[in-house]
């Protein structure tokens, strides 16, 4: 009897005796090889797809501001973190994205977009300065605050007469 080169599967010649044990052994070999391929695919998919970290929907904004708590984010676990914001507003007058509930820590301005997408770059290092980009209007941000010290992001309306509304949603994804 002959065998295949890679997986040593049975290859019978016309004169060979065909045994059930040979089929069972070959099936076990094939099953193990397919399981290894599936495990590798699952591992690659987990590393290269977005994994939901958390969602948050604002109920009642205080003074038109909305605070998105981030003190529970394990920044060191992620290469990239994506934040999708769908701001509910009476008018497209824009808002500011502030860091840790302080007026002087501006990460980005959103002029007229109700929806925006921030990508943070922790690169598995929670002790590095907060950096990232904002898509849908585009801007780069960098701040000396370390990722691990980020406790919240605040959406602050650009104009007091156009407050942010309940129903504003935040969806946070991680990418390994």
C-alpha positions in Angstrom: 0.0 0.0 0.0 1.1 3.5 -0.7 0.5 6.7 1.3 0.1 10.4 0.5 3.0 12.6 1.0 1.6 15.3 3.4 -0.9 13.5 5.6 0.1 9.8 5.2 -3.3 8.8 4.0 -3.9 5.4 2.5 -3.6 4.9 -1.2 -4.5 1.4 -2.2 -3.2 -0.4 -5.2 -5.5 -2.9 -7.0 -3.9 -5.8 -5.2 -4.1 -4.3 -1.7 -6.5 -5.5 0.9 -8.8 -2.6 2.0 -9.3 -2.5 5.8 -11.8 -0.5 7.7 -9.1 0.5 10.2 -7.2 2.3 7.4 -10.3 4.3 6.6 -10.8 5.2 10.3 -7.2 6.2 10.7 -7.4 8.4 7.5 -10.6 10.0 8.7 -9.0 10.8 12.1 -6.1 12.4 10.3 -8.3 14.4 8.0 -10.5 15.5 11.0 -7.4 16.7 13.0 -6.0 18.6 10.0 -9.4 20.4 9.3 -9.7 21.2 13.1 -6.2 22.8 13.0 -7.1 24.9 10.0 -10.4 26.0 11.7 -8.5 26.9 14.9 -6.1 29.0 12.9 -8.9 30.8 11.0 -10.7 31.5 14.3 -7.5 32.9 15.8 -6.9 35.1 12.8 -10.4 36.3 12.7 -10.4 37.2 16.4 -7.2 39.3 15.9 -8.4 41.1 12.8 -12.1 41.8 13.4 -13.8 44.3 15.7 -14.9 42.9 19.0 -17.7 44.7 20.9 -16.4 46.2 24.2 -19.4 48.2 25.3 -22.4 50.3 24.2 -23.9 53.3 25.9 -27.1 55.2 25.2 -27.6 58.6 26.9 -30.8 59.0 28.8 -30.9 62.6 29.9 -28.0 64.9 29.2 -26.9 67.3 31.9 -26.6 70.9 30.6 -26.8 69.5 27.1 -23.6 67.5 27.7 -23.3 63.7 27.5 -20.6 61.8 29.4 -19.5 58.4 28.1 -17.8 56.5 31.0 -14.5 54.8 29.9 -12.9 54.0 33.2 -13.7 50.3 32.6 -11.8 50.0 29.3 -8.7 47.8 29.4 -6.6 49.7 26.9 -3.6 47.4 27.2 -5.7 44.5 25.8 -6.1 46.2 22.4 -4.1 47.3 19.4 -6.8 49.7 18.2 -10.1 50.9 19.7 -12.9 52.2 17.6 -15.6 54.5 19.0 -18.7 55.2 16.9 -20.9 58.1 18.1 -24.4 58.8 16.8 -25.2 62.1 18.3 -28.9 63.2 18.6 -29.2 66.9 18.1 -32.0 69.4 17.3 -29.7 71.0 14.7 -26.5 70.1 13.1 -24.5 72.8 14.9 -21.8 70.4 16.1 -20.2 69.4 19.3 -16.8 69.1 21.0 -15.3 65.8 22.2 -13.6 66.5 25.6 -11.5 64.2 27.7 -12.1 63.4 31.4 -14.7 66.1 32.0 -12.5 69.1 31.7 -13.1 72.0 29.5 -9.4 72.4 28.5 -8.8 68.9 27.2 -10.3 69.0 23.7 -9.7 65.9 21.6 -11.7 66.9 18.6 -14.5 69.1 17.1 -17.4 67.7 15.1 -18.7 70.6 13.0 -22.0 69.3 11.5 -21.7 65.5 11.7 -24.3 63.6 13.8 -22.2 60.5 13.4 -18.5 60.2 13.9 -15.9 57.5 14.3 -12.8 57.8 16.5 -9.9 55.4 16.3 -7.6 55.3 19.3 -4.1 53.9 19.1 -3.2 52.2 22.4 -1.1 49.5 20.6 -1.4 47.3 23.7 0.1 50.0 25.9 -2.3 51.6 28.4 0.5 53.7 29.8 1.1 55.6 26.5 -0.3 59.1 25.7 -3.8 59.2 24.1 -3.5 59.3 20.3 -5.9 58.7 17.5 -7.8 60.0 14.5 -11.4 61.1 13.9 -12.9 60.0 10.6 -15.9 61.8 9.0 -14.2 65.2 8.9 -10.8 63.9 9.7 -8.4 65.1 12.4 -5.5 63.7 14.4 -5.4 64.0 18.1 -2.7 63.6 20.8 -2.8 64.3 24.5 -0.5 63.7 27.4 -3.2 62.0 29.3 -2.4 58.3 29.3 -5.0 55.8 28.0 -5.2 54.1 31.3 -6.1 57.4 32.9 -9.0 58.1 30.6 -12.1 57.9 32.7 -14.7 59.5 30.3 -15.3 61.3 27.0 -17.7 64.2 27.1 -19.7 65.4 24.1 -20.2 69.2 24.7 -22.6 71.1 22.3 -20.9 73.8 20.3 -23.7 76.2 21.2 -25.8 76.1 24.4 -29.0 76.7 22.5 -28.4 73.4 20.6 -27.9 70.8 23.3 -27.2 67.1 22.7 -30.3 64.9 23.3 -31.2 61.7 24.9 -30.8 58.7 22.6 -27.2 59.6 21.7 -25.3 56.3 21.4 -21.7 55.3 21.8 -20.5 51.9 20.6 -16.9 50.9 21.5 -15.1 48.1 19.6 -11.6 46.7 20.2 -9.3 45.3 17.6 -6.4 42.9 18.5 
